[in-house]
Amino acid sequence: MDKQLHQLSSKQRFFKSHVVSILLCGCEIWPLHVETERRIHAFGNKYLRRLFGISYLEHKIK
């Protein structure tokens, strides 16, 4: 259980440090529209679900 928890923690740290930083590179000059913000959020959710092995059809509560 501890090993699995550690792996999930490592994956989450990797996502925050590498993926999010690349995704938002240069975002200071983007005109941020509601649609753009929604797409960025949707990408993050989709990537995290794939990373943790959660199906799109499953409903998980924090």
VEXLUMBA-217776 format. One record per atom (N, C-alpha, C): residue in one letter; x, y, z. Coordinates in steps of 0.001 Angstrom, whole numbers. Each point is the difference from the previous one (the first is absolute). Example, Ala and Ser with C-alpha at 12.3 -4.5 7.8 and 13.67 -1.06 7.14 Angstrom:
2
<drennu><residuo>A</residuo><u>13190</u><v>-5690</v><w>7800</w></drennu>
<drennu><residuo>A</residuo><u>-890</u><v>1190</v><w>0</w></drennu>
<drennu><residuo>A</residuo><u>900</u><v>1200</v><w>0</w></drennu>
<drennu><residuo>S</residuo><u>-350</u><v>1050</v><w>-720</w></drennu>
<drennu><residuo>S</residuo><u>820</u><v>1190</v><w>60</w></drennu>
<drennu><residuo>S</residuo><u>-770</u><v>1090</v><w>730</w></drennu>
REM end
This chain:
62
<drennu><residuo>M</residuo><u>825</u><v>-1190</v><w>0</w></drennu>
<drennu><residuo>M</residuo><u>-825</u><v>1190</v><w>0</w></drennu>
<drennu><residuo>M</residuo><u>872</u><v>1258</v><w>0</w></drennu>
<drennu><residuo>D</residuo><u>1034</u><v>34</v><w>827</w></drennu>
<drennu><residuo>D</residuo><u>877</u><v>1165</v><w>55</w></drennu>
<drennu><residuo>D</residuo><u>725</u><v>211</v><w>-1321</w></drennu>
<drennu><residuo>K</residuo><u>416</u><v>-1093</v><w>-630</w></drennu>
<drennu><residuo>K</residuo><u>706</u><v>105</v><w>-1273</w></drennu>
<drennu><residuo>K</residuo><u>-919</u><v>580</v><w>-1071</w></drennu>
<drennu><residuo>Q</residuo><u>-1239</u><v>-467</v><w>-33</w></drennu>
<drennu><residuo>Q</residuo><u>-956</u><v>497</v><w>-978</w></drennu>
<drennu><residuo>Q</residuo><u>-305</u><v>1484</v><w>246</w></drennu>
<drennu><residuo>L</residuo><u>-148</u><v>388</v><w>1251</w></drennu>
<drennu><residuo>L</residuo><u>-247</u><v>1390</v><w>347</w></drennu>
<drennu><residuo>L</residuo><u>1183</u><v>871</v><w>-408</w></drennu>
<drennu><residuo>H</residuo><u>1205</u><v>-495</v><w>214</w></drennu>
<drennu><residuo>H</residuo><u>1201</u><v>736</v><w>-392</w></drennu>
<drennu><residuo>H</residuo><u>61</u><v>174</v><w>-1512</w></drennu>
<drennu><residuo>Q</residuo><u>-377</u><v>-1038</v><w>-764</w></drennu>
<drennu><residuo>Q</residuo><u>5</u><v>91</v><w>-1454</w></drennu>
<drennu><residuo>Q</residuo><u>-1008</u><v>1037</v><w>-488</w></drennu>
<drennu><residuo>L</residuo><u>-1186</u><v>31</v><w>598</w></drennu>
<drennu><residuo>L</residuo><u>-1001</u><v>982</v><w>-382</w></drennu>
<drennu><residuo>L</residuo><u>471</u><v>1411</v><w>316</w></drennu>
<drennu><residuo>S</residuo><u>643</u><v>160</v><w>1142</w></drennu>
<drennu><residuo>S</residuo><u>535</u><v>1299</v><w>391</w></drennu>
<drennu><residuo>S</residuo><u>1084</u><v>453</v><w>-984</w></drennu>
<drennu><residuo>S</residuo><u>854</u><v>-917</v><w>-402</w></drennu>
<drennu><residuo>S</residuo><u>1058</u><v>325</v><w>-957</w></drennu>
<drennu><residuo>S</residuo><u>-582</u><v>388</v><w>-1353</w></drennu>
<drennu><residuo>K</residuo><u>-1032</u><v>-721</v><w>-428</w></drennu>
<drennu><residuo>K</residuo><u>-640</u><v>314</v><w>-1277</w></drennu>
<drennu><residuo>K</residuo><u>-643</u><v>1383</v><w>44</w></drennu>
<drennu><residuo>Q</residuo><u>-619</u><v>310</v><w>1116</w></drennu>
<drennu><residuo>Q</residuo><u>-651</u><v>1298</v><w>130</w></drennu>
<drennu><residuo>Q</residuo><u>1032</u><v>1126</v><w>10</w></drennu>
<drennu><residuo>R</residuo><u>1123</u><v>-202</v><w>675</w></drennu>
<drennu><residuo>R</residuo><u>1054</u><v>1006</v><w>1</w></drennu>
<drennu><residuo>R</residuo><u>587</u><v>184</v><w>-1396</w></drennu>
<drennu><residuo>F</residuo><u>181</u><v>-1112</v><w>-729</w></drennu>
<drennu><residuo>F</residuo><u>494</u><v>73</v><w>-1372</w></drennu>
<drennu><residuo>F</residuo><u>-958</u><v>819</v><w>-862</w></drennu>
<drennu><residuo>F</residuo><u>-1290</u><v>-260</v><w>139</w></drennu>
<drennu><residuo>F</residuo><u>-997</u><v>729</v><w>-783</w></drennu>
<drennu><residuo>F</residuo><u>88</u><v>1494</v><w>274</w></drennu>
<drennu><residuo>K</residuo><u>40</u><v>369</v><w>1268</w></drennu>
<drennu><residuo>K</residuo><u>37</u><v>1417</v><w>360</w></drennu>
<drennu><residuo>K</residuo><u>1295</u><v>672</v><w>-454</w></drennu>
<drennu><residuo>S</residuo><u>1127</u><v>-681</v><w>135</w></drennu>
<drennu><residuo>S</residuo><u>1272</u><v>638</v><w>-309</w></drennu>
<drennu><residuo>S</residuo><u>338</u><v>26</v><w>-1481</w></drennu>
<drennu><residuo>H</residuo><u>-365</u><v>-1036</v><w>-738</w></drennu>
<drennu><residuo>H</residuo><u>393</u><v>-73</v><w>-1403</w></drennu>
<drennu><residuo>H</residuo><u>-1131</u><v>346</v><w>-962</w></drennu>
<drennu><residuo>V</residuo><u>-1101</u><v>-683</v><w>121</w></drennu>
<drennu><residuo>V</residuo><u>-1090</u><v>162</v><w>-968</w></drennu>
<drennu><residuo>V</residuo><u>-637</u><v>1377</v><w>106</w></drennu>
<drennu><residuo>V</residuo><u>-352</u><v>415</v><w>1194</w></drennu>
<drennu><residuo>V</residuo><u>-660</u><v>1294</v><w>170</w></drennu>
<drennu><residuo>V</residuo><u>932</u><v>1144</v><w>-414</w></drennu>
<drennu><residuo>S</residuo><u>1267</u><v>-94</v><w>335</w></drennu>
<drennu><residuo>S</residuo><u>919</u><v>1075</v><w>-369</w></drennu>
<drennu><residuo>S</residuo><u>165</u><v>116</v><w>-1516</w></drennu>
<drennu><residuo>I</residuo><u>16</u><v>-1126</v><w>-695</w></drennu>
<drennu><residuo>I</residuo><u>96</u><v>29</v><w>-1457</w></drennu>
<drennu><residuo>I</residuo><u>-1310</u><v>501</v><w>-607</w></drennu>
<drennu><residuo>L</residuo><u>-1107</u><v>-460</v><w>538</w></drennu>
<drennu><residuo>L</residuo><u>-1308</u><v>391</v><w>-507</w></drennu>
<drennu><residuo>L</residuo><u>-211</u><v>1511</v><w>117</w></drennu>
<drennu><residuo>L</residuo><u>440</u><v>575</v><w>1089</w></drennu>
<drennu><residuo>L</residuo><u>-237</u><v>1421</v><w>244</w></drennu>
<drennu><residuo>L</residuo><u>1157</u><v>902</v><w>-417</w></drennu>
<drennu><residuo>C</residuo><u>977</u><v>-548</v><w>-687</w></drennu>
<drennu><residuo>C</residuo><u>1153</u><v>785</v><w>-439</w></drennu>
<drennu><residuo>C</residuo><u>-462</u><v>1161</v><w>-878</w></drennu>
<drennu><residuo>G</residuo><u>328</u><v>1189</v><w>395</w></drennu>
<drennu><residuo>G</residuo><u>-352</u><v>1184</v><w>-764</w></drennu>
<drennu><residuo>G</residuo><u>-1436</u><v>463</v><w>176</w></drennu>
<drennu><residuo>C</residuo><u>-700</u><v>-531</v><w>993</w></drennu>
<drennu><residuo>C</residuo><u>-1419</u><v>327</v><w>152</w></drennu>
<drennu><residuo>C</residuo><u>-237</u><v>1443</v><w>452</w></drennu>
<drennu><residuo>E</residuo><u>1058</u><v>686</v><w>433</w></drennu>
<drennu><residuo>E</residuo><u>-173</u><v>1376</v><w>449</w></drennu>
<drennu><residuo>E</residuo><u>-526</u><v>894</v><w>-1117</w></drennu>
<drennu><residuo>I</residuo><u>286</u><v>-357</v><w>-1245</w></drennu>
<drennu><residuo>I</residuo><u>-419</u><v>844</v><w>-1121</w></drennu>
<drennu><residuo>I</residuo><u>-1258</u><v>-515</v><w>-697</w></drennu>
<drennu><residuo>W</residuo><u>-557</u><v>-1117</v><w>466</w></drennu>
<drennu><residuo>W</residuo><u>-1226</u><v>-522</v><w>-598</w></drennu>
<drennu><residuo>W</residuo><u>-1186</u><v>849</v><w>431</w></drennu>
<drennu><residuo>P</residuo><u>-903</u><v>258</v><w>-919</w></drennu>
<drennu><residuo>P</residuo><u>-1277</u><v>583</v><w>449</w></drennu>
<drennu><residuo>P</residuo><u>-831</u><v>-1142</v><w>589</w></drennu>
<drennu><residuo>L</residuo><u>-240</u><v>31</v><w>1277</w></drennu>
<drennu><residuo>L</residuo><u>-667</u><v>-1113</v><w>664</w></drennu>
<drennu><residuo>L</residuo><u>-1511</u><v>145</v><w>-101</w></drennu>
<drennu><residuo>H</residuo><u>-574</u><v>-834</v><w>-817</w></drennu>
<drennu><residuo>H</residuo><u>-1446</u><v>-35</v><w>-177</w></drennu>
<drennu><residuo>H</residuo><u>-543</u><v>-1165</v><w>822</w></drennu>
<drennu><residuo>V</residuo><u>-1277</u><v>19</v><w>236</w></drennu>
<drennu><residuo>V</residuo><u>-644</u><v>-1058</v><w>774</w></drennu>
<drennu><residuo>V</residuo><u>217</u><v>-1353</v><w>-686</w></drennu>
<drennu><residuo>E</residuo><u>-110</u><v>-30</v><w>-1313</w></drennu>
<drennu><residuo>E</residuo><u>179</u><v>-1245</v><w>-751</w></drennu>
<drennu><residuo>E</residuo><u>1425</u><v>-535</v><w>141</w></drennu>
<drennu><residuo>T</residuo><u>985</u><v>869</v><w>-50</w></drennu>
<drennu><residuo>T</residuo><u>1401</u><v>-421</v><w>151</w></drennu>
<drennu><residuo>T</residuo><u>235</u><v>-572</v><w>1395</w></drennu>
<drennu><residuo>E</residuo><u>-519</u><v>676</v><w>995</w></drennu>
<drennu><residuo>E</residuo><u>152</u><v>-471</v><w>1376</w></drennu>
<drennu><residuo>E</residuo><u>-676</u><v>-1360</v><w>187</w></drennu>
<drennu><residuo>R</residuo><u>-1169</u><v>-187</v><w>-601</w></drennu>
<drennu><residuo>R</residuo><u>-721</u><v>-1270</v><w>87</w></drennu>
<drennu><residuo>R</residuo><u>798</u><v>-1124</v><w>-657</w></drennu>
<drennu><residuo>R</residuo><u>607</u><v>285</v><w>-1146</w></drennu>
<drennu><residuo>R</residuo><u>798</u><v>-1008</v><w>-703</w></drennu>
<drennu><residuo>R</residuo><u>1247</u><v>-396</v><w>790</w></drennu>
<drennu><residuo>I</residuo><u>654</u><v>965</v><w>612</w></drennu>
<drennu><residuo>I</residuo><u>1186</u><v>-299</v><w>817</w></drennu>
<drennu><residuo>I</residuo><u>-395</u><v>-876</v><w>1184</w></drennu>
<drennu><residuo>H</residuo><u>-1098</u><v>342</v><w>641</w></drennu>
<drennu><residuo>H</residuo><u>-482</u><v>-783</v><w>1141</w></drennu>
<drennu><residuo>H</residuo><u>-381</u><v>-1419</v><w>-433</w></drennu>
<drennu><residuo>A</residuo><u>-675</u><v>-112</v><w>-1143</w></drennu>
<drennu><residuo>A</residuo><u>-413</u><v>-1311</v><w>-509</w></drennu>
<drennu><residuo>A</residuo><u>1217</u><v>-859</v><w>-325</w></drennu>
<drennu><residuo>F</residuo><u>1042</u><v>607</v><w>-583</w></drennu>
<drennu><residuo>F</residuo><u>1221</u><v>-752</v><w>-299</w></drennu>
<drennu><residuo>F</residuo><u>622</u><v>-534</v><w>1274</w></drennu>
<drennu><residuo>G</residuo><u>92</u><v>851</v><w>1030</w></drennu>
<drennu><residuo>G</residuo><u>582</u><v>-427</v><w>1268</w></drennu>
<drennu><residuo>G</residuo><u>-758</u><v>-1165</v><w>613</w></drennu>
<drennu><residuo>N</residuo><u>-1315</u><v>82</v><w>-16</w></drennu>
<drennu><residuo>N</residuo><u>-819</u><v>-1097</v><w>548</w></drennu>
<drennu><residuo>N</residuo><u>190</u><v>-1285</v><w>-799</w></drennu>
<drennu><residuo>K</residuo><u>-2</u><v>117</v><w>-1318</w></drennu>
<drennu><residuo>K</residuo><u>156</u><v>-1181</v><w>-855</w></drennu>
<drennu><residuo>K</residuo><u>1369</u><v>-655</v><w>222</w></drennu>
<drennu><residuo>Y</residuo><u>1044</u><v>812</v><w>90</w></drennu>
<drennu><residuo>Y</residuo><u>1340</u><v>-529</v><w>192</w></drennu>
<drennu><residuo>Y</residuo><u>135</u><v>-676</v><w>1369</w></drennu>
<drennu><residuo>L</residuo><u>-521</u><v>632</v><w>1038</w></drennu>
<drennu><residuo>L</residuo><u>86</u><v>-589</v><w>1343</w></drennu>
<drennu><residuo>L</residuo><u>-791</u><v>-1298</v><w>91</w></drennu>
<drennu><residuo>R</residuo><u>-1154</u><v>-64</v><w>-635</w></drennu>
<drennu><residuo>R</residuo><u>-778</u><v>-1239</v><w>-6</w></drennu>
<drennu><residuo>R</residuo><u>789</u><v>-1120</v><w>-664</w></drennu>
<drennu><residuo>R</residuo><u>642</u><v>314</v><w>-1116</w></drennu>
<drennu><residuo>R</residuo><u>796</u><v>-1009</v><w>-699</w></drennu>
<drennu><residuo>R</residuo><u>1200</u><v>-411</v><w>856</w></drennu>
<drennu><residuo>L</residuo><u>632</u><v>960</v><w>638</w></drennu>
<drennu><residuo>L</residuo><u>1172</u><v>-260</v><w>823</w></drennu>
<drennu><residuo>L</residuo><u>-331</u><v>-921</v><w>1172</w></drennu>
<drennu><residuo>F</residuo><u>-1166</u><v>196</v><w>610</w></drennu>
<drennu><residuo>F</residuo><u>-391</u><v>-787</v><w>1167</w></drennu>
<drennu><residuo>F</residuo><u>-831</u><v>-1220</v><w>-358</w></drennu>
<drennu><residuo>G</residuo><u>-278</u><v>-210</v><w>-1281</w></drennu>
<drennu><residuo>G</residuo><u>-735</u><v>-1185</v><w>-431</w></drennu>
<drennu><residuo>G</residuo><u>-1480</u><v>32</v><w>321</w></drennu>
<drennu><residuo>I</residuo><u>-593</u><v>1191</v><w>-8</w></drennu>
<drennu><residuo>I</residuo><u>-1421</u><v>145</v><w>287</w></drennu>
<drennu><residuo>I</residuo><u>-733</u><v>148</v><w>-1334</w></drennu>
<drennu><residuo>S</residuo><u>-988</u><v>-854</v><w>-213</w></drennu>
<drennu><residuo>S</residuo><u>-792</u><v>43</v><w>-1220</w></drennu>
<drennu><residuo>S</residuo><u>-813</u><v>1285</v><w>-49</w></drennu>
<drennu><residuo>Y</residuo><u>-281</u><v>438</v><w>-1213</w></drennu>
<drennu><residuo>Y</residuo><u>-835</u><v>1191</v><w>-198</w></drennu>
<drennu><residuo>Y</residuo><u>-1402</u><v>-216</v><w>566</w></drennu>
<drennu><residuo>L</residuo><u>-456</u><v>-1241</v><w>-21</w></drennu>
<drennu><residuo>L</residuo><u>-1350</u><v>-308</v><w>455</w></drennu>
<drennu><residuo>L</residuo><u>-109</u><v>-129</v><w>1515</w></drennu>
<drennu><residuo>E</residuo><u>1127</u><v>-148</v><w>676</w></drennu>
<drennu><residuo>E</residuo><u>-26</u><v>-91</v><w>1468</w></drennu>
<drennu><residuo>E</residuo><u>-146</u><v>1382</v><w>597</w></drennu>
<drennu><residuo>H</residuo><u>-669</u><v>78</v><w>1116</w></drennu>
<drennu><residuo>H</residuo><u>-164</u><v>1258</v><w>717</w></drennu>
<drennu><residuo>H</residuo><u>762</u><v>-111</v><w>1310</w></drennu>
<drennu><residuo>K</residuo><u>1026</u><v>784</v><w>147</w></drennu>
<drennu><residuo>K</residuo><u>804</u><v>-28</v><w>1227</w></drennu>
<drennu><residuo>K</residuo><u>-178</u><v>1313</v><w>751</w></drennu>
<drennu><residuo>I</residuo><u>-128</u><v>-111</v><w>1306</w></drennu>
<drennu><residuo>I</residuo><u>-102</u><v>1167</v><w>858</w></drennu>
<drennu><residuo>I</residuo><u>1331</u><v>171</v><w>695</w></drennu>
<drennu><residuo>K</residuo><u>435</u><v>1257</v><w>137</w></drennu>
<drennu><residuo>K</residuo><u>1302</u><v>291</v><w>613</w></drennu>
<drennu><residuo>K</residuo><u>145</u><v>-646</v><w>1342</w></drennu>
REM end
